[in-house]
Amino acid sequence: MTNRTSLKSLALAAVAVATGLTACSKKAEPAPAPAPVAAPAPARPAPLKAAFVYVGPVGDAGYTYAHDLGRKEAVAKLGDKVTTKVVWVGSWFDPPKETEAAQTLLNKGADVLLQNTDSTAVLQAAEKAGKYAFGWDSDMSAFAPRAHLGSCVLLWGVYYEKALNDVLDKTWKTGETKWGHREGMTDFIKIPDFVPADAKKKVEEAKAGLKAGTLDIFKGPIVDNTGKVRLAKGVAADDKWLGSVDFYVKGVEGKVQGGK
């Protein structure tokens, strides 16, 4: 019995070994391909944060007012690509306050600063923080070359030449004079080399449109930050509309000082 049991065990073991060897000798079957995994949706880029430093109420119908209109136009065209904040300085020239206002906006994450004040403080604050800003009223590129994106300049000489000639010719008259890029009194200059070519091209196209009188800067639809339509689609703003702006457009936080 013992020998038979042993022989039977050996026989079973032999069969098992043979089976194992047979299994091992077979060509390995390729593993099934994994099911395709859908690529994750690209992350939506964070909105660009732009900041505007004002020296007075938007309802002054002057420089602050003009800046606010320009800001609204830009935000209206860019939509939710830009998170805009406004800080009021309350002075035309106060470098410490301008620096403080600029720093407040930078601390809140602003990437680009635009001012309506007269010193170079905002531009210099932007450069110190490694951000960008614009020169205002004159060429400010030398004061912060790494931050300077361009300067909005006023060229008063062309107006003064005309006014003085009118006096000399005894043709000078009182009244309001509205001059801009078309008359050669304003310009946007010193765009640095690091600005993309397509952006520079758009600037030149806009300047050409202003020169030819074919570009309406303020054209509807313009919606305020409460959702109310302030200028209908396709309608160009006239002087009466421009003189009554007392609101922020969609995307701008806060309320205009003195606004309804």
Buried (B, 14 or more C-beta within 10 A) or exposed (E): EEEEEEEEEEEEEEEEEEEEEEEEEEEEEEEEEEEEEEEEEEEEEEBBBBBBBBBBBBBBEEBBBBBBBBBBBBBBEBEEEBBBBBBBBEBBEBBEBBBBBBBBBBEEBBBBBBBBBBBBBBBBBBBBBEBBBBBBBBBBBEBBEEBBBBBBBBBEEEBEEBEEEEEEEEEEEEEEEEBBBBBEBBBBEBBBEEEEEEEBEEEEEBBEBBBEEEBBBBBBEBBBBEEEEBBEEEBEBEEEBBEEBBBBBBBBEEBBBEBE
